[in-house]
Amino acid sequence: MHPNDVYVERVVDLLDPAANRILNMSVGEARARVLSGDAAKVAEIDGSFALLARSGKTVNMARSLDRPMRYFLAKRQEGPALIVADRIDRIHEQLCKEGLDDQFHPSYTRMVPAHYLTGIQLIGCPDPDPTYTRFFTPERESLPADLDEIGRRYIGALADEIGKQLKALPEAEPVGIAFSGGGDSGAVFLVTYHMMLRLGMNPARLKAFTLSFGDGPDLAQAREFLARLDLGLFLEAIEADPDELDAEQSIRVIEDYKPLDVECATMGLALCRGIRRRYPDWRHLWDGDGGDENLKDYPIEENPELTIRSVVHNLMLYHEGWGVGRIKHSLTYSGGLSRGYVRTYAPGRQYGFEGFSPFMRPQVIAVSEGIPFIELTRYDVPTLYSLKGEVISRGLRSCFGVEMPVFEKRRFQHGAVRQETLRSRLPQQETAYRRRFLAMYP
C-alpha cells in the first residue's frame, strides 16, 4: 500500500459482554478507564472483566486474572484487522468467515497478560509491538512476621470478596463450591457459609460438590472435613465414570497441552458435566483456584527451573510466570495462573457455569504478596509448604471462630481418581498433547 493511501483498520470484538462482573462501576465507565491508558484508573476496576476500548488507531485491552483474552492481528489490503475473543477457535472461525484463515496459526494468536494494560496501534505493516503497562503491583513483604495477623488479614480479605459476590447474586440463587476438603476449597466453602449467615442469607442455597470416580481419596476427605464441623448435610458427591476421561476433549476445550492443566481440566469437565446432568439450571460454581499460587504451595522439586529463592524473590511468580518481556514468557499463552486458569474457566463455560474464585481477586493476592516469606521460611522448603495450612486455619479461627481441619495437599486430579487409573487414560505426555492440539488446525 502506498504511504499516502488511507488505511481502514477494523476491530472485531467477540468477547461476551455479559461475562463481565464489575462490582463498583458500569462496564462503560470501566471501558473508558481502559481507553484512558491510565494504569491507576484501570487498577480501580473491581471484579471480573475482559475489556477492549478503541479510539481511532489506538486499541487498549485489559483483563482480570480469571478471564482469558486473546487477539490476532490479520493483514488486509485495505488495512489491519484485529480480532479479539476468549478462545483461539473463535478467532479462527472469524478469520474463516472473512477469508483470512490462510494467515492463521494458533501460535500467532496472543494472550493479553493479566494485570497489564496492553496497547496496540493499528497502523499497518510492519505492525508495531504491543505496549504493556502494569496496573496491579502489590507491595511485597509489607506484613509483620506474625502468622495470626497474616491469617486474620488473608481470610478477612477473602471474606470481603465473597461477601461482595454474594450481595451481587439474585436472592435465593444457589451457589456450588467445587470441594475436595483441601485447604483452599475448604476455606472458600467455610467463608461462604459463614458470610451467608452474617449477611442474613439462607445457607440452604449452598452445596459442596465433590467429584469421585469411585477410587479417589477426596470424597472420604470431604466427608471427614464437613463431619468434624457438623456440616455434612451440605456435601453432594458427583459420581463419574473413568471411561469418560478424555484427554482429547480436554485439549479441545482448554486449547492447551500442558499435562497438569489437561488433567485438571479433565476433572473439571467431569465435575461440570455431572452437576449439569443433575441440575440443568444451576449457574454459579465457585472454586479455590489461586490459593496454591498465593501461598506459594507447589512442589518445587517437581520443576527443575525453580528453587525456593526464585519462588520467594519474584513478584507473583506462580500467578504470572517469569513475567512479560522475559525470554520464557509465552506470547501465545501468557504464564503461570494467567495461563493456567483456562483449565477451570473453559470447562465451566463449556457447561454454562459462571465461575468465581476469591483467591484470584487483587485484594486477596495483595495480602498474600505482603507476607514476609523470606523471614518466615529462612529458605526452608518444608516450612514454606506448611505456611498455607497455618495461615488459613489461623485466619478462620480469628475471623469466624472455626477450627478448620487441615489435610495433606493433593492436586484435584489426584484426589478424584487414583493416580494409576488417571495415568492409564491420560499418559502425561506433553509432546503428544501438543500434537493433538496442533492437529485441530491442519
Secondary structure, DSSP 4 states (H G I P E B T S, - for coil): --TTSPP--EEEE---GGG-EESSS-HHHHHHHHHHT-HHHHHT--EE-EEEEEETTEEEEEE-TTS--EEEEE--TT--EEEEESSHHHHHHHHHHTT-GGG--GGG-EEPPTTEEEEEE---SSPPPPEEEE---PPTT-S-S-HHHHHHHHHHHHHHHHHHHHHHSPTT--EEEE--SSHHHHHHHHHHHHHHHHTT--GGGEEEEEEE-SS-SHHHHHHHHHHHTT-GGGEEEEE--GGG--HHHHHHHH----HHHHHHHHHHHHHHHHHHHH-TT--EEE--TTHHHHTT-S-GGG-TT--HHHHHHSTTHHHHTT-TTSTT-BTTTBSHHHHHTHHHHHHHHHTTPEEE-GGGSHHHHHHHHTS-HHHHHTT-HHHHHHHHHHHHHHHHHHHH-----------HHHHSS-HHHHHHH----HHHHHHHHHTT--
